[in-house]
């Protein structure tokens, strides 16, 4: 259950994401990434889909998902 300060932090994060998505300075980046994503996924992604791809690629390299750490630990590698 999300309560208290967590609600405020989540709301602030969503506001920041929204600002990044609608920021005019980010439009050229979205337009240049869209063809690359289209080639890979077969359709032109929305701006939120592009944001999601970039977000998970960036943070996935820095903060591996807990299930990945558990799988690596369980396999002994």
N, C-alpha and C positions, 0 to 999 in steps of 0.2 A: 504494500500500500504506500502510495506517495503522499507525504504530508509535510507541512511546515516549510522549512527552508528549501527542501527538495523541489517543491512546486515552484518556488520563485526561481531557482536555478534552472529548472527545465524550461520555464517560460522565457527566461532571458536567453537561453541557448537557442530556442526556436525563433525568437525575435532576431538574433544575430544571423541565423541561417537564412531567414527571410530577407534580411538586408543584403546579404551576399548574393542571393538569387536575383534580386531586382536592381542591384547596383549597376548603373550605366557603364561604369568602368569595366565590369566583368563581362559585358556583352561580347566583345571581340574574342575573349577566351572561350566562351560557350560556343560561338560560331566556328572557331577553329578546331575545337574538340569534337563537335558533333559528327563531322564526316569520318573521323577515326573510329568513333564508337559505332557508327552506322556500318562501316566495313566489318567490324568484329561481330556485331549483334544482329545485323540484318534489318535494322530500322533506325530512323532518326530518333534519338532519345530526347526527352523533355529536359528542361534545365534542371529540374530536381533530380532526374535520373543521372544526368551528368555529374551533378554535385555529389550524389550518393556514390557513384563510381570512384570519383577522385577521393572522397572522404575515406572510403574503405580501403582503397589502395594505399593512401598515405599512412593512415593509422594502423592498417593491417601489418605493415612492415615494422612499425614501431611498438605496437602493443598487440602481440598475438592474442587471439581469442582464447579464453580459458579452456575451451574444449580442445584446442590444438595443443596447449601446454600439457593437459592431462593425457592426451593421446601419445605425445612424445615421451612423457615420463613413464607411461604404462608400457611402451614398447622397448624401453631401455636404451633408447638412442639419445 
